[in-house]
C-alpha cells in the first residue's frame, strides 16, 4: 500500500479513524456518528522545539495556522506519518505529542478550530463554532471524568 500511496498522491486510510473521516466526507454517517468515532481517539500534535517544555499551569501550544478567513486552527494528525509534510513546512515544530481528542476539544482556546490531517485525503476540518458546540457537549462529560 505504501507504494500506491506515493504514486497516486492521495494517501489511503491507514486506520479506522481515517476510514470514518473519509466515509463521513463521502456522505456516509452523520456528524454525531463521526463525533462518536473521534471520542477516545488519540491524535498527534506538533510542538515547537526538541521536547515539550512542561511548565505547571501553562497550556500546551501545538502548531496552529491561520485560515484565509481569519481564525486559527490547531493542526492534528492521526499518526506521526501524517504529520511529515507539516513538519517539513514548519521545521522548528519537531516534537510530537499524542493527545486525546476529547481533551483537545475541551482545552482549545475560544475561537480556534481543528484540522486533522491537513493536506491529506483523509482529513477533517472543524470550525471554531463546531469546536464550541462539541465543547459544550463534551464539557460536562469530561469534567465528570477528570
N, C-alpha and C positions, 0 to 999 in steps of 0.2 A: 504494500500500500504506500509506503514512503516514496517510492519512485513515481507512482501515479500522482501523488500529491505535488511533487516537484514539477512534473511535466505539465499537468493541467492547471497549476497555479491556484486552484480552489481547494483548500485542504478539506479532505473528507473528515466527517466527525470521528473523533477518537475515543469518545466516552459517552455514557448515557445522557449527561447534561447537554453536550453538544448536539446529540441526536434530538433531544427535546427542543432545543432552541431552533434548530432547522425545521422541525415539524411545525412549531408554532409560526415561524416565518412563512411557511408554506400553507398556512391556513388551518392547520390541524391543532386542536386543543385550544382552550380558552386562556385568557390571561391568568385566571385563577389556577388553572391546571399548571401553567408554567411556573407560577409563584410557588406552588407546592413542590414542584421539581427542584426549584432553586433552594428551598429551605434545607438547611443542613449541608448544602454544597460548600466545598472549600475552594476558594479562588486564590490565585497568586496575584499579589500586587508588588510593584517595584518601589523600593525606597532609595533615596539618594545616598551615595557613598558605598563603602565596603561592608558595613554591618549596621543593623538597626541600633541606633543610639536610644537607649531606653532611659527616659527621664520621667520619674514618677509624676503623674498628673498631666504630662504633656501628651497631646494627641499624636498618633502616628500620621505621617504625611506621605501618602502614596502619590505616585505620578498622577498629576492632574493636568488636563489640557483644556483649552477654551474652545467652545463650539463657534461656528460662524455667527450664530445669533446671540452670542454674548454671555453664556453661562458656562460654568466649569463642570467637567465630567471626570470622575476618577476612572482610571484605566485598570481593569482587572482581567484576568486570564484563567482559562480552565486548566492550563498546565504551563510549566516553565517553557516548553517548546513554543507555545502560542505567544509568549512574551518576547521572543527573539527579535522580531522586526522593530518593536518599540524600544527595546534595549539598545539596538543599533542606532536608532534615531535619537535617543536620549542617553548617550554613553555614561553620564555621571550617575544614572539610576541603575546601580549594579546589584543591589541586594533584593533578593526575592523572599517574600514572606507569605505564608499560607494563612488566609483569614476565612472565617466563617461568613457566608453571605448575609445571614441574619444580623450578625454583629455589625457588619459593614453598613447595612441599611440603617440600623438604629443609631449609629455613631457618626454618620456623614453630616457635615455642616449643612445648615439650611441653604437652599439654592443650588445644591450640587446634584448632578445626575451621575449615572454609571454607564460605562460602555464596557461590555465583556467581549473579549477577543476582537478589538478594533483591527480592521483590515483583513479579516478572515470571513469566509462564507458562513461559518458557524459563529455569528455574533449576535449580541443583544444590546439595544440602546434603551436606557430608562431615563427619561427626562426628570428634572427636579420635581415636577408635580407628581410623577409616578412614584418617586422615592418618598415624597411626603406622605402619599396615600399608604404606601407599604409600611412606612414607619409607624403610622397610626394603627394599622392592622397588627403589626408585629410588636409594637412597643410594650403593650401590656403583657403579651405572651413572653417576651424576652425579659422583662422586669421580674416576672414570677420565677424564671429560671436562674437569673443572675444572682 
